[in-house]
Amino acid sequence: MPRKKQPSIAVKRALEQIPKTEDTQSAYQPIPVNLTQVQLDKLKEIKMLGMNERFALNLAIRYAITYANKKKQPMEKLKGFPKKFGNKPIALEPTADTIMILNENDLMDKAKELVVFGLKVFHERLFNIR
Amino acid sequence: MIILSAFNKGGVGKTTLAVHVAGLLAEQGRVLLIDCVDQYDAFSFYCHSVPKNVLEPQRAEEHEQLTVIWNPEQKRITRLVEVNEYEHIVLDINSPNQDTVKAILENELDMILLPINDQALALDKLSDTLAIVAAMQKTNYHSKARIVPLGATKARIEECLMQIEVKPKDLQITKRIKKHPKEFPDALRTGQFVWNYEGCEYIRDILQETING
């Protein structure tokens, strides 16, 4: 019986070159934001619904943009749009979807404010139960 | 579901397969198509343009639920997105074996699609791609592998498989897609789905069956 075909030396070479270190670098530039303790608590409460911090913060940005677009008002005119920040630093690792929506709405320079504003409006609508 | 289209030879239909599978999946939910190929043909297929910047996500024209990213450095998926932002993610990669190893190792794939046309050289290279998939299964990877005949007959592929020593688990050959030397290149060039061409309608059903199974 003829010998079966073995993988070539190229396979061995490729397997030997398996990356040894994990790629932990963000694909996109992280967005540093300073939150207040109250805002951090809101973030924690949102996360308790079953999402990690990165997901929750990205969702907050996207919710803020959707909210502003539906209100049809300039972002800065919206009630609660932040003019100052807290002193608890976090770094948001944006996802591709968030980058795309920020670009489409020409809001890349407002990303920090959108995190804070998004957390506020998103939390209000999720937890203001009457 | 995360799907990779891979093969260690150029011109076998990796990009063609990736864009069509992504298009089908985008009818069912949100899809991210990650184009890791230097030539960005998958990106251009959907965006009808060249990428402005590396990693800049773009919504596909005429496909609201589909986002495309050109990722030539092959950054791992979790660095780009939260996986649960999408129902499905499709990866199209370059031919070198190292790229296949990296794609499998760094991403939790559910399915690997291995397109194969009727070139003798493509069939000859099948053993290496299968060996890589099999080797990765020994580490941390448990996805299905599907050989998608794009021109090659099932009989020829089966004959070839009989002679190959190292094969992955859960390997199947899908139904055959015939050779369409005019339609496939034209579809990729013009950004049209190949199943819209006369005589190619059956391809949609085969690909649907492939991603369902």
Interface residues (C-beta under 8 A of the other chain):
Chain A: P2 K4 K5 Q6 P7 S8 A10 V11 R13 A14 L15 Q17 I18 P19 D23 T24 Q25 S26 A27 Y28 N52 R54 F55 N58 T95 A96 D97 I99 M100 N103 E104
Chain B: N8 L32 L55 E56 P57 Q58 R59 T67 I69 N71 K75 R76 R79 L80 V81 E82 N84 E85 P96 N97 Q98 T100 V101 K102 L105 E106 S127 D128 A131 I132 A135 Q163 I164 E165 V166
